Amino acid sequence: MRISTRMALMTSCLSLLYAGAILAQGVEVKITNDGTEDILVTVYDRTTNPERVVLTRQRINGFTSVPISLVGDASGRASLSWTATTADTASPKCGHADTVVGNADSVNVHVDSICGA
């Protein structure tokens, strides 16, 4: 009886270690500029408390992607928000959004609004 209790305890501990290892890997995402203009992008990982900055005014050229890693929740998903502005200050445009992503997802970022509107 004692041996089966120990085995059950060891199995439970191994399961928890395995689950922790999966969560520690994070959620890998691509941030993609879906336009022709070069933009400056800031990305926040909203899964963490407090939220953390993942990218800070990272210049992303037109139709280019940047890989990032976010902290996953218990379901393996992550929440992020992004803001973007045109790199060209002569005619500034902005964009922003919040989204929930899974591993290997891609998030399209763009500047399609007048800043401050």
N, C-alpha and C positions, 0 to 999 in steps of 0.2 A: 504494500500500500504506500509506503514512504517513497519508494522509487518512482511510482507513477505520479505522485505529487511533485517530486523534483523535476521529472520530465515535463510535466505540464507547465511548471514555472519557467523552465528553461526555454520551452517552445514559445511561451508568451513573450519572454524577454527578446528572443531572436526576432519575433514578428515586429515588436516595437522598434528594434534597431533597424530592421529592413525598411519599415515605413518612414522612419526618420531620415534614412539615407536617400530615399526617393524625394522627400520634400526638400532636402538640403541641395539637391541638384538645381533647383530653380526652374524657371520657365524661359526658354530661349525664344526670342522674338526678333523679327526684322522690321526696322522702321524704314519705310520706303517713301521717297519724294516722288509723288505721282504727277509732277509737272515738269516743265522745261526750265523754270527759274531756279537759281540757287537759293536755298533758304537756310535760316538759322533755327534749329529745333531744340527745344528743351523738353525732356520727358521725365515724369514723376512716377515712381512706383507707389501706388496708393494702397497696395496690399499691406505694406509695413505701417507701423504706428510708432512714431510719426512717419508720414510719407517721406521717401528719400528721393533725391535727384539722381537720375541715371545718366542723362545727357544734359549738358549745359551749353546752350547756344552753339551746338555742333553744326557746322556748315555741311549741308548735304546737297550735292550737285543734282541737277535734273535727272530723274529716273535712276537714281542711285539708292542703294540700301545700306543700312548700318545695323549690325547685329547688337542686341543688348540682352542682358540677363535680368530677370525679375524674380522676386521671391514668390513661390507658389503657395496657395492656401491648401487646406486639407483635400480639396477636390482636384488639385493640380492646375488651377487656373490663377490668373493674376489680374489685378485691376491697375490700369495706367491712365494718365492724362498727359496730353501733349499740347504745346503751344508752338507756333511757327511764325516767323516774320521773313519778309524778303531780305536777301542779303544786300540788294540794291536799295539804298536809302532815298533815292530820287523819287521813286513812286512806291511808298511802303504799302504792303498788303499783309494781312494777318490771317491766321487760322488757329483753331483749337478744338479739342474733343476729348471725351472720356470714353473708355472702352474696357471690356473684359476680354482677355486673350488666353489661349491655351498654348502648349508647347508647339513650336514650329509655325506659329501663326505669323502673318505679316500685317502690319498696320500702315495704311496709306496716310501720309501727312501732306497738307497742301495749304496754300495761301489764297483764299478766294473771297476775302472780305476786306473792307476798308478798316484800318486799325482804329480802335476806339468806338466802333459801331456796335 
